[in-house]
Amino acid sequence: MKNAFQWISIDQETCMHCGACVGTCPRNALFLHDLTVAADENCNGCLMCVRVCPIGAIEKVSGGKRR
């Protein structure tokens, strides 16, 4: 599933699928499916997921824009 809004980039190869980002998202925009973390259109770019990722697998996309 592609992100409807491109606020964040998730490096799936670095991600250890711990679920920290999923659990902290205030809008329930992140989900874990088949060992892939993805964001949906509920993502508003608050970047809580970026802050809590223990290994830095999630980064802010410069400018954050609609795709």
PQR file with spaces between the fields and no chain letter, atoms N, CA, C, O and H, PARSE charges and radii, in Angstrom:
ATOM       1  N    MET     1       0.842   -1.193    0.000 -0.4000 1.5000
ATOM       2  CA   MET     1       0.000    0.000    0.000 -0.0000 2.0000
ATOM       3  C    MET     1       0.878    1.243    0.000  0.5500 1.7000
ATOM       4  O    MET     1       1.787    1.357    0.822 -0.5500 1.4000
ATOM       5  N    LYS     2       0.624    2.149   -0.887 -0.4000 1.5000
ATOM       6  CA   LYS     2       1.380    3.394   -0.943 -0.0000 2.0000
ATOM       7  C    LYS     2       0.781    4.399    0.032  0.5500 1.7000
ATOM       8  O    LYS     2      -0.417    4.376    0.315 -0.5500 1.4000
ATOM       9  H    LYS     2      -0.114    2.055   -1.555  0.4000 1.0000
ATOM      10  N    ASN     3       1.639    5.285    0.539 -0.4000 1.5000
ATOM      11  CA   ASN     3       1.145    6.342    1.412 -0.0000 2.0000
ATOM      12  C    ASN     3       0.353    7.344    0.601  0.5500 1.7000
ATOM      13  O    ASN     3       0.797    7.772   -0.464 -0.5500 1.4000
ATOM      14  H    ASN     3       2.612    5.304    0.309  0.4000 1.0000
ATOM      15  N    ALA     4      -0.819    7.723    1.094 -0.4000 1.5000
ATOM      16  CA   ALA     4      -1.631    8.732    0.429 -0.0000 2.0000
ATOM      17  C    ALA     4      -1.001   10.110    0.621  0.5500 1.7000
ATOM      18  O    ALA     4      -1.082   10.969   -0.258 -0.5500 1.4000
ATOM      19  H    ALA     4      -1.179    7.374    1.960  0.4000 1.0000
ATOM      20  N    PHE     5      -0.386   10.306    1.757 -0.4000 1.5000
ATOM      21  CA   PHE     5       0.295   11.555    2.059 -0.0000 2.0000
ATOM      22  C    PHE     5       1.745   11.217    2.348  0.5500 1.7000
ATOM      23  O    PHE     5       2.026   10.327    3.151 -0.5500 1.4000
ATOM      24  H    PHE     5      -0.320    9.609    2.471  0.4000 1.0000
ATOM      25  N    GLN     6       2.644   11.898    1.719 -0.4000 1.5000
ATOM      26  CA   GLN     6       4.057   11.572    1.876 -0.0000 2.0000
ATOM      27  C    GLN     6       4.699   12.497    2.900  0.5500 1.7000
ATOM      28  O    GLN     6       5.342   13.480    2.533 -0.5500 1.4000
ATOM      29  H    GLN     6       2.416   12.621    1.067  0.4000 1.0000
ATOM      30  N    TRP     7       4.527   12.190    4.178 -0.4000 1.5000
ATOM      31  CA   TRP     7       5.159   12.944    5.250 -0.0000 2.0000
ATOM      32  C    TRP     7       6.397   12.234    5.767  0.5500 1.7000
ATOM      33  O    TRP     7       7.349   12.870    6.220 -0.5500 1.4000
ATOM      34  H    TRP     7       4.004   11.391    4.476  0.4000 1.0000
ATOM      35  N    ILE     8       6.373   10.915    5.695 -0.4000 1.5000
ATOM      36  CA   ILE     8       7.454   10.111    6.249 -0.0000 2.0000
ATOM      37  C    ILE     8       7.927    9.074    5.237  0.5500 1.7000
ATOM      38  O    ILE     8       7.215    8.709    4.302 -0.5500 1.4000
ATOM      39  H    ILE     8       5.599   10.399    5.327  0.4000 1.0000
ATOM      40  N    SER     9       9.145    8.619    5.459 -0.4000 1.5000
ATOM      41  CA   SER     9       9.703    7.535    4.661 -0.0000 2.0000
ATOM      42  C    SER     9      10.133    6.441    5.629  0.5500 1.7000
ATOM      43  O    SER     9      10.866    6.705    6.582 -0.5500 1.4000
ATOM      44  H    SER     9       9.724    8.915    6.219  0.4000 1.0000
ATOM      45  N    ILE    10       9.681    5.218    5.389 -0.4000 1.5000
ATOM      46  CA   ILE    10      10.003    4.094    6.257 -0.0000 2.0000
ATOM      47  C    ILE    10      10.955    3.162    5.513  0.5500 1.7000
ATOM      48  O    ILE    10      10.613    2.616    4.465 -0.5500 1.4000
ATOM      49  H    ILE    10       9.086    5.004    4.615  0.4000 1.0000
ATOM      50  N    ASP    11      12.144    2.989    6.064 -0.4000 1.5000
ATOM      51  CA   ASP    11      13.126    2.084    5.469 -0.0000 2.0000
ATOM      52  C    ASP    11      12.781    0.664    5.931  0.5500 1.7000
ATOM      53  O    ASP    11      13.107    0.274    7.052 -0.5500 1.4000
ATOM      54  H    ASP    11      12.422    3.433    6.915  0.4000 1.0000
ATOM      55  N    GLN    12      12.133   -0.088    5.074 -0.4000 1.5000
ATOM      56  CA   GLN    12      11.651   -1.418    5.433 -0.0000 2.0000
ATOM      57  C    GLN    12      12.789   -2.393    5.731  0.5500 1.7000
ATOM      58  O    GLN    12      12.604   -3.338    6.499 -0.5500 1.4000
ATOM      59  H    GLN    12      11.869    0.230    4.163  0.4000 1.0000
ATOM      60  N    GLU    13      13.946   -2.180    5.141 -0.4000 1.5000
ATOM      61  CA   GLU    13      15.077   -3.074    5.396 -0.0000 2.0000
ATOM      62  C    GLU    13      15.717   -2.813    6.755  0.5500 1.7000
ATOM      63  O    GLU    13      16.258   -3.730    7.372 -0.5500 1.4000
ATOM      64  H    GLU    13      14.096   -1.413    4.518  0.4000 1.0000
ATOM      65  N    THR    14      15.659   -1.573    7.224 -0.4000 1.5000
ATOM      66  CA   THR    14      16.208   -1.222    8.527 -0.0000 2.0000
ATOM      67  C    THR    14      15.211   -1.510    9.644  0.5500 1.7000
ATOM      68  O    THR    14      15.601   -1.892   10.747 -0.5500 1.4000
ATOM      69  H    THR    14      15.219   -0.828    6.723  0.4000 1.0000
ATOM      70  N    CYS    15      13.941   -1.328    9.361 -0.4000 1.5000
ATOM      71  CA   CYS    15      12.872   -1.516   10.351 -0.0000 2.0000
ATOM      72  C    CYS    15      12.947   -2.910   10.964  0.5500 1.7000
ATOM      73  O    CYS    15      13.083   -3.905   10.253 -0.5500 1.4000
ATOM      74  H    CYS    15      13.624   -1.017    8.465  0.4000 1.0000
ATOM      75  N    MET    16      12.856   -2.971   12.307 -0.4000 1.5000
ATOM      76  CA   MET    16      12.877   -4.271   12.982 -0.0000 2.0000
ATOM      77  C    MET    16      11.476   -4.700   13.411  0.5500 1.7000
ATOM      78  O    MET    16      11.314   -5.673   14.147 -0.5500 1.4000
ATOM      79  H    MET    16      12.746   -2.162   12.885  0.4000 1.0000
ATOM      80  N    HIS    17      10.470   -3.968   12.944 -0.4000 1.5000
ATOM      81  CA   HIS    17       9.060   -4.314   13.152 -0.0000 2.0000
ATOM      82  C    HIS    17       8.689   -4.450   14.621  0.5500 1.7000
ATOM      83  O    HIS    17       7.940   -5.350   15.003 -0.5500 1.4000
ATOM      84  H    HIS    17      10.601   -3.177   12.346  0.4000 1.0000
ATOM      85  N    CYS    18       9.223   -3.544   15.445 -0.4000 1.5000
ATOM      86  CA   CYS    18       8.959   -3.595   16.881 -0.0000 2.0000
ATOM      87  C    CYS    18       7.578   -3.051   17.239  0.5500 1.7000
ATOM      88  O    CYS    18       7.035   -3.379   18.294 -0.5500 1.4000
ATOM      89  H    CYS    18       9.831   -2.813   15.134  0.4000 1.0000
ATOM      90  N    GLY    19       7.010   -2.224   16.363 -0.4000 1.5000
ATOM      91  CA   GLY    19       5.677   -1.677   16.602 -0.0000 2.0000
ATOM      92  C    GLY    19       5.647   -0.402   17.425  0.5500 1.7000
ATOM      93  O    GLY    19       4.566    0.103   17.729 -0.5500 1.4000
ATOM      94  H    GLY    19       7.451   -1.958   15.506  0.4000 1.0000
ATOM      95  N    ALA    20       6.805    0.132   17.794 -0.4000 1.5000
ATOM      96  CA   ALA    20       6.838    1.360   18.595 -0.0000 2.0000
ATOM      97  C    ALA    20       6.115    2.498   17.884  0.5500 1.7000
ATOM      98  O    ALA    20       5.368    3.248   18.513 -0.5500 1.4000
ATOM      99  H    ALA    20       7.683   -0.278   17.546  0.4000 1.0000
ATOM     100  N    CYS    21       6.329    2.628   16.594 -0.4000 1.5000
ATOM     101  CA   CYS    21       5.696    3.702   15.822 -0.0000 2.0000
ATOM     102  C    CYS    21       4.186    3.500   15.737  0.5500 1.7000
ATOM     103  O    CYS    21       3.419    4.455   15.855 -0.5500 1.4000
ATOM     104  H    CYS    21       6.936    2.019   16.083  0.4000 1.0000
ATOM     105  N    VAL    22       3.767    2.267   15.534 -0.4000 1.5000
ATOM     106  CA   VAL    22       2.343    1.949   15.431 -0.0000 2.0000
ATOM     107  C    VAL    22       1.640    2.299   16.736  0.5500 1.7000
ATOM     108  O    VAL    22       0.555    2.882   16.730 -0.5500 1.4000
ATOM     109  H    VAL    22       4.390    1.490   15.438  0.4000 1.0000
ATOM     110  N    GLY    23       2.264    1.941   17.854 -0.4000 1.5000
ATOM     111  CA   GLY    23       1.667    2.181   19.158 -0.0000 2.0000
ATOM     112  C    GLY    23       1.615    3.632   19.575  0.5500 1.7000
ATOM     113  O    GLY    23       0.778    4.006   20.397 -0.5500 1.4000
ATOM     114  H    GLY    23       3.145    1.468   17.859  0.4000 1.0000
ATOM     115  N    THR    24       2.489    4.460   19.028 -0.4000 1.5000
ATOM     116  CA   THR    24       2.542    5.860   19.447 -0.0000 2.0000
ATOM     117  C    THR    24       1.755    6.801   18.545  0.5500 1.7000
ATOM     118  O    THR    24       1.505    7.944   18.928 -0.5500 1.4000
ATOM     119  H    THR    24       3.168    4.156   18.360  0.4000 1.0000
ATOM     120  N    CYS    25       1.364    6.358   17.376 -0.4000 1.5000
ATOM     121  CA   CYS    25       0.679    7.243   16.425 -0.0000 2.0000
ATOM     122  C    CYS    25      -0.676    7.697   16.973  0.5500 1.7000
ATOM     123  O    CYS    25      -1.557    6.868   17.200 -0.5500 1.4000
ATOM     124  H    CYS    25       1.567    5.430   17.065  0.4000 1.0000
ATOM     125  N    PRO    26      -0.852    9.008   17.189 -0.5600 1.5000
ATOM     126  CA   PRO    26      -2.105    9.509   17.759  0.2800 2.0000
ATOM     127  C    PRO    26      -3.292    9.414   16.799  0.5500 1.7000
ATOM     128  O    PRO    26      -4.440    9.533   17.226 -0.5500 1.4000
ATOM     129  N    ARG    27      -3.030    9.206   15.529 -0.4000 1.5000
ATOM     130  CA   ARG    27      -4.113    9.132   14.535 -0.0000 2.0000
ATOM     131  C    ARG    27      -4.321    7.721   13.990  0.5500 1.7000
ATOM     132  O    ARG    27      -5.091    7.513   13.053 -0.5500 1.4000
ATOM     133  H    ARG    27      -2.097    9.110   15.183  0.4000 1.0000
ATOM     134  N    ASN    28      -3.622    6.755   14.591 -0.4000 1.5000
ATOM     135  CA   ASN    28      -3.718    5.357   14.132 -0.0000 2.0000
ATOM     136  C    ASN    28      -3.480    5.238   12.632  0.5500 1.7000
ATOM     137  O    ASN    28      -4.161    4.482   11.940 -0.5500 1.4000
ATOM     138  H    ASN    28      -2.996    6.924   15.353  0.4000 1.0000
ATOM     139  N    ALA    29      -2.513    5.991   12.147 -0.4000 1.5000
ATOM     140  CA   ALA    29      -2.223    6.020   10.711 -0.0000 2.0000
ATOM     141  C    ALA    29      -1.201    4.970   10.292  0.5500 1.7000
ATOM     142  O    ALA    29      -1.069    4.666    9.107 -0.5500 1.4000
ATOM     143  H    ALA    29      -1.960    6.605   12.709  0.4000 1.0000
ATOM     144  N    LEU    30      -0.486    4.422   11.252 -0.4000 1.5000
ATOM     145  CA   LEU    30       0.529    3.415   10.943 -0.0000 2.0000
ATOM     146  C    LEU    30       0.013    2.027   11.283  0.5500 1.7000
ATOM     147  O    LEU    30      -0.705    1.833   12.264 -0.5500 1.4000
ATOM     148  H    LEU    30      -0.593    4.669   12.215  0.4000 1.0000
ATOM     149  N    PHE    31       0.390    1.081   10.462 -0.4000 1.5000
ATOM     150  CA   PHE    31       0.000   -0.295   10.738 -0.0000 2.0000
ATOM     151  C    PHE    31       1.089   -1.243   10.260  0.5500 1.7000
ATOM     152  O    PHE    31       1.878   -0.921    9.372 -0.5500 1.4000
ATOM     153  H    PHE    31       0.974    1.239    9.665  0.4000 1.0000
ATOM     154  N    LEU    32       1.107   -2.406   10.866 -0.4000 1.5000
ATOM     155  CA   LEU    32       2.066   -3.449   10.533 -0.0000 2.0000
ATOM     156  C    LEU    32       1.316   -4.564    9.828  0.5500 1.7000
ATOM     157  O    LEU    32       0.358   -5.121   10.365 -0.5500 1.4000
ATOM     158  H    LEU    32       0.466   -2.668   11.587  0.4000 1.0000
ATOM     159  N    HIS    33       1.760   -4.886    8.620 -0.4000 1.5000
ATOM     160  CA   HIS    33       1.108   -5.935    7.836 -0.0000 2.0000
ATOM     161  C    HIS    33       2.173   -6.714    7.075  0.5500 1.7000
ATOM     162  O    HIS    33       2.953   -6.131    6.321 -0.5500 1.4000
ATOM     163  H    HIS    33       2.538   -4.434    8.183  0.4000 1.0000
ATOM     164  N    ASP    34       2.206   -8.014    7.267 -0.4000 1.5000
ATOM     165  CA   ASP    34       3.182   -8.874    6.583 -0.0000 2.0000
ATOM     166  C    ASP    34       4.613   -8.349    6.711  0.5500 1.7000
ATOM     167  O    ASP    34       5.348   -8.265    5.727 -0.5500 1.4000
ATOM     168  H    ASP    34       1.572   -8.488    7.879  0.4000 1.0000
ATOM     169  N    LEU    35       4.995   -7.998    7.942 -0.4000 1.5000
ATOM     170  CA   LEU    35       6.329   -7.473    8.241 -0.0000 2.0000
ATOM     171  C    LEU    35       6.687   -6.224    7.440  0.5500 1.7000
ATOM     172  O    LEU    35       7.843   -6.010    7.075 -0.5500 1.4000
ATOM     173  H    LEU    35       4.398   -8.066    8.742  0.4000 1.0000
ATOM     174  N    THR    36       5.685   -5.419    7.179 -0.4000 1.5000
ATOM     175  CA   THR    36       5.877   -4.125    6.535 -0.0000 2.0000
ATOM     176  C    THR    36       5.104   -3.090    7.335  0.5500 1.7000
ATOM     177  O    THR    36       3.937   -3.302    7.667 -0.5500 1.4000
ATOM     178  H    THR    36       4.746   -5.593    7.475  0.4000 1.0000
ATOM     179  N    VAL    37       5.747   -1.974    7.646 -0.4000 1.5000
ATOM     180  CA   VAL    37       5.061   -0.872    8.306 -0.0000 2.0000
ATOM     181  C    VAL    37       4.655    0.116    7.232  0.5500 1.7000
ATOM     182  O    VAL    37       5.461    0.478    6.375 -0.5500 1.4000
ATOM     183  H    VAL    37       6.695   -1.802    7.377  0.4000 1.0000
ATOM     184  N    ALA    38       3.408    0.551    7.276 -0.4000 1.5000
ATOM     185  CA   ALA    38       2.906    1.496    6.282 -0.0000 2.0000
ATOM     186  C    ALA    38       2.056    2.554    6.965  0.5500 1.7000
ATOM     187  O    ALA    38       1.539    2.340    8.061 -0.5500 1.4000
ATOM     188  H    ALA    38       2.753    0.257    7.973  0.4000 1.0000
ATOM     189  N    ALA    39       1.917    3.692    6.307 -0.4000 1.5000
ATOM     190  CA   ALA    39       1.073    4.777    6.798 -0.0000 2.0000
ATOM     191  C    ALA    39      -0.069    4.978    5.818  0.5500 1.7000
ATOM     192  O    ALA    39       0.088    4.783    4.613 -0.5500 1.4000
ATOM     193  H    ALA    39       2.336    3.866    5.416  0.4000 1.0000
ATOM     194  N    ASP    40      -1.221    5.371    6.350 -0.4000 1.5000
ATOM     195  CA   ASP    40      -2.353    5.634    5.468 -0.0000 2.0000
ATOM     196  C    ASP    40      -2.677    7.123    5.453  0.5500 1.7000
ATOM     197  O    ASP    40      -1.904    7.939    5.955 -0.5500 1.4000
ATOM     198  H    ASP    40      -1.348    5.529    7.329  0.4000 1.0000
ATOM     199  N    GLU    41      -3.811    7.469    4.881 -0.4000 1.5000
ATOM     200  CA   GLU    41      -4.186    8.877    4.697 -0.0000 2.0000
ATOM     201  C    GLU    41      -4.461    9.608    6.001  0.5500 1.7000
ATOM     202  O    GLU    41      -4.628   10.828    5.986 -0.5500 1.4000
ATOM     203  H    GLU    41      -4.439    6.807    4.473  0.4000 1.0000
ATOM     204  N    ASN    42      -4.514    8.905    7.135 -0.4000 1.5000
ATOM     205  CA   ASN    42      -4.711    9.569    8.419 -0.0000 2.0000
ATOM     206  C    ASN    42      -3.443   10.254    8.923  0.5500 1.7000
ATOM     207  O    ASN    42      -3.499   11.047    9.863 -0.5500 1.4000
ATOM     208  H    ASN    42      -4.378    7.914    7.148  0.4000 1.0000
ATOM     209  N    CYS    43      -2.310    9.955    8.309 -0.4000 1.5000
ATOM     210  CA   CYS    43      -1.044   10.573    8.719 -0.0000 2.0000
ATOM     211  C    CYS    43      -1.097   12.076    8.446  0.5500 1.7000
ATOM     212  O    CYS    43      -1.375   12.514    7.330 -0.5500 1.4000
ATOM     213  H    CYS    43      -2.265    9.311    7.545  0.4000 1.0000
ATOM     214  N    ASN    44      -0.821   12.857    9.504 -0.4000 1.5000
ATOM     215  CA   ASN    44      -0.819   14.313    9.343 -0.0000 2.0000
ATOM     216  C    ASN    44       0.579   14.914    9.503  0.5500 1.7000
ATOM     217  O    ASN    44       0.734   16.134    9.568 -0.5500 1.4000
ATOM     218  H    ASN    44      -0.595   12.502   10.410  0.4000 1.0000
ATOM     219  N    GLY    45       1.583   14.055    9.566 -0.4000 1.5000
ATOM     220  CA   GLY    45       2.954   14.542    9.639 -0.0000 2.0000
ATOM     221  C    GLY    45       3.385   15.020   11.007  0.5500 1.7000
ATOM     222  O    GLY    45       4.264   15.876   11.103 -0.5500 1.4000
ATOM     223  H    GLY    45       1.457   13.065    9.514  0.4000 1.0000
ATOM     224  N    CYS    46       2.794   14.493   12.075 -0.4000 1.5000
ATOM     225  CA   CYS    46       3.163   14.937   13.428 -0.0000 2.0000
ATOM     226  C    CYS    46       4.570   14.471   13.820  0.5500 1.7000
ATOM     227  O    CYS    46       5.197   15.054   14.705 -0.5500 1.4000
ATOM     228  H    CYS    46       2.080   13.797   11.998  0.4000 1.0000
ATOM     229  N    LEU    47       5.055   13.428   13.164 -0.4000 1.5000
ATOM     230  CA   LEU    47       6.407   12.893   13.337 -0.0000 2.0000
ATOM     231  C    LEU    47       6.669   12.200   14.671  0.5500 1.7000
ATOM     232  O    LEU    47       7.824   11.994   15.042 -0.5500 1.4000
ATOM     233  H    LEU    47       4.545   12.955   12.445  0.4000 1.0000
ATOM     234  N    MET    48       5.617   11.839   15.391 -0.4000 1.5000
ATOM     235  CA   MET    48       5.801   11.069   16.625 -0.0000 2.0000
ATOM     236  C    MET    48       6.514    9.754   16.315  0.5500 1.7000
ATOM     237  O    MET    48       7.356    9.304   17.093 -0.5500 1.4000
ATOM     238  H    MET    48       4.678   12.006   15.089  0.4000 1.0000
ATOM     239  N    CYS    49       6.184    9.148   15.197 -0.4000 1.5000
ATOM     240  CA   CYS    49       6.806    7.877   14.810 -0.0000 2.0000
ATOM     241  C    CYS    49       8.309    8.037   14.604  0.5500 1.7000
ATOM     242  O    CYS    49       9.088    7.153   14.962 -0.5500 1.4000
ATOM     243  H    CYS    49       5.501    9.514   14.565  0.4000 1.0000
ATOM     244  N    VAL    50       8.707    9.156   14.031 -0.4000 1.5000
ATOM     245  CA   VAL    50      10.127    9.423   13.806 -0.0000 2.0000
ATOM     246  C    VAL    50      10.847    9.509   15.147  0.5500 1.7000
ATOM     247  O    VAL    50      11.948    8.982   15.305 -0.5500 1.4000
ATOM     248  H    VAL    50       8.073    9.873   13.740  0.4000 1.0000
ATOM     249  N    ARG    51      10.219   10.176   16.108 -0.4000 1.5000
ATOM     250  CA   ARG    51      10.836   10.365   17.423 -0.0000 2.0000
ATOM     251  C    ARG    51      10.995    9.058   18.202  0.5500 1.7000
ATOM     252  O    ARG    51      11.981    8.881   18.918 -0.5500 1.4000
ATOM     253  H    ARG    51       9.324   10.605   15.980  0.4000 1.0000
ATOM     254  N    VAL    52      10.032    8.141   18.067 -0.4000 1.5000
ATOM     255  CA   VAL    52      10.069    6.928   18.894 -0.0000 2.0000
ATOM     256  C    VAL    52      10.768    5.742   18.245  0.5500 1.7000
ATOM     257  O    VAL    52      11.038    4.751   18.924 -0.5500 1.4000
ATOM     258  H    VAL    52       9.231    8.284   17.486  0.4000 1.0000
ATOM     259  N    CYS    53      11.064    5.811   16.975 -0.4000 1.5000
ATOM     260  CA   CYS    53      11.718    4.676   16.314 -0.0000 2.0000
ATOM     261  C    CYS    53      13.106    4.474   16.932  0.5500 1.7000
ATOM     262  O    CYS    53      13.956    5.360   16.844 -0.5500 1.4000
ATOM     263  H    CYS    53      10.845    6.616   16.423  0.4000 1.0000
ATOM     264  N    PRO    54      13.340    3.314   17.553 -0.5600 1.5000
ATOM     265  CA   PRO    54      14.605    3.109   18.263  0.2800 2.0000
ATOM     266  C    PRO    54      15.829    2.970   17.360  0.5500 1.7000
ATOM     267  O    PRO    54      16.959    3.070   17.837 -0.5500 1.4000
ATOM     268  N    ILE    55      15.622    2.744   16.071 -0.4000 1.5000
ATOM     269  CA   ILE    55      16.772    2.564   15.184 -0.0000 2.0000
ATOM     270  C    ILE    55      16.803    3.553   14.021  0.5500 1.7000
ATOM     271  O    ILE    55      17.642    3.431   13.129 -0.5500 1.4000
ATOM     272  H    ILE    55      14.704    2.663   15.683  0.4000 1.0000
ATOM     273  N    GLY    56      15.904    4.522   14.022 -0.4000 1.5000
ATOM     274  CA   GLY    56      15.927    5.550   12.988 -0.0000 2.0000
ATOM     275  C    GLY    56      15.489    5.088   11.611  0.5500 1.7000
ATOM     276  O    GLY    56      15.967    5.600   10.599 -0.5500 1.4000
ATOM     277  H    GLY    56      15.222    4.621   14.747  0.4000 1.0000
ATOM     278  N    ALA    57      14.579    4.119   11.569 -0.4000 1.5000
ATOM     279  CA   ALA    57      14.114    3.602   10.275 -0.0000 2.0000
ATOM     280  C    ALA    57      13.064    4.498    9.618  0.5500 1.7000
ATOM     281  O    ALA    57      12.713    4.296    8.456 -0.5500 1.4000
ATOM     282  H    ALA    57      14.191    3.703   12.391  0.4000 1.0000
ATOM     283  N    ILE    58      12.561    5.489   10.364 -0.4000 1.5000
ATOM     284  CA   ILE    58      11.548    6.398    9.821 -0.0000 2.0000
ATOM     285  C    ILE    58      12.135    7.800    9.779  0.5500 1.7000
ATOM     286  O    ILE    58      12.694    8.280   10.764 -0.5500 1.4000
ATOM     287  H    ILE    58      12.846    5.653   11.309  0.4000 1.0000
ATOM     288  N    GLU    59      12.004    8.445    8.641 -0.4000 1.5000
ATOM     289  CA   GLU    59      12.523    9.801    8.471 -0.0000 2.0000
ATOM     290  C    GLU    59      11.438   10.713    7.938  0.5500 1.7000
ATOM     291  O    GLU    59      10.511   10.277    7.254 -0.5500 1.4000
ATOM     292  H    GLU    59      11.550    8.055    7.840  0.4000 1.0000
ATOM     293  N    LYS    60      11.572   11.979    8.264 -0.4000 1.5000
ATOM     294  CA   LYS    60      10.683   12.998    7.712 -0.0000 2.0000
ATOM     295  C    LYS    60      11.049   13.219    6.250  0.5500 1.7000
ATOM     296  O    LYS    60      12.225   13.279    5.891 -0.5500 1.4000
ATOM     297  H    LYS    60      12.325   12.333    8.819  0.4000 1.0000
ATOM     298  N    VAL    61      10.034   13.338    5.422 -0.4000 1.5000
ATOM     299  CA   VAL    61      10.255   13.675    4.019 -0.0000 2.0000
ATOM     300  C    VAL    61      10.260   15.193    3.922  0.5500 1.7000
ATOM     301  O    VAL    61       9.323   15.852    4.373 -0.5500 1.4000
ATOM     302  H    VAL    61       9.078   13.289    5.713  0.4000 1.0000
ATOM     303  N    SER    62      11.294   15.734    3.346 -0.4000 1.5000
ATOM     304  CA   SER    62      11.429   17.179    3.227 -0.0000 2.0000
ATOM     305  C    SER    62      10.226   17.788    2.526  0.5500 1.7000
ATOM     306  O    SER    62       9.906   17.422    1.395 -0.5500 1.4000
ATOM     307  H    SER    62      12.055   15.198    2.980  0.4000 1.0000
ATOM     308  N    GLY    63       9.572   18.704    3.191 -0.4000 1.5000
ATOM     309  CA   GLY    63       8.431   19.402    2.604 -0.0000 2.0000
ATOM     310  C    GLY    63       7.105   18.701    2.775  0.5500 1.7000
ATOM     311  O    GLY    63       6.068   19.357    2.675 -0.5500 1.4000
ATOM     312  H    GLY    63       9.832   19.002    4.109  0.4000 1.0000
ATOM     313  N    GLY    64       7.079   17.415    3.024 -0.4000 1.5000
ATOM     314  CA   GLY    64       5.839   16.658    3.182 -0.0000 2.0000
ATOM     315  C    GLY    64       4.770   17.091    2.192  0.5500 1.7000
ATOM     316  O    GLY    64       4.282   18.218    2.276 -0.5500 1.4000
ATOM     317  H    GLY    64       7.921   16.882    3.106  0.4000 1.0000
ATOM     318  N    LYS    65       4.401   16.247    1.280 -0.4000 1.5000
ATOM     319  CA   LYS    65       3.444   16.653    0.254 -0.0000 2.0000
ATOM     320  C    LYS    65       2.518   15.509   -0.123  0.5500 1.7000
ATOM     321  O    LYS    65       2.816   14.342    0.131 -0.5500 1.4000
ATOM     322  H    LYS    65       4.797   15.332    1.212  0.4000 1.0000
ATOM     323  N    ARG    66       1.407   15.853   -0.722 -0.4000 1.5000
ATOM     324  CA   ARG    66       0.462   14.862   -1.227 -0.0000 2.0000
ATOM     325  C    ARG    66       1.070   14.131   -2.397  0.5500 1.7000
ATOM     326  O    ARG    66       1.790   14.718   -3.205 -0.5500 1.4000
ATOM     327  H    ARG    66       1.165   16.802   -0.928  0.4000 1.0000
ATOM     328  N    ARG    67       0.776   12.838   -2.486 -0.4000 1.5000
ATOM     329  CA   ARG    67       1.193   12.072   -3.664 -0.0000 2.0000
ATOM     330  C    ARG    67      -0.032   11.762   -4.474  0.5500 1.7000
ATOM     331  O    ARG    67       0.067   11.121   -5.521 -0.5500 1.4000
ATOM     332  H    ARG    67       0.191   12.361   -1.830  0.4000 1.0000
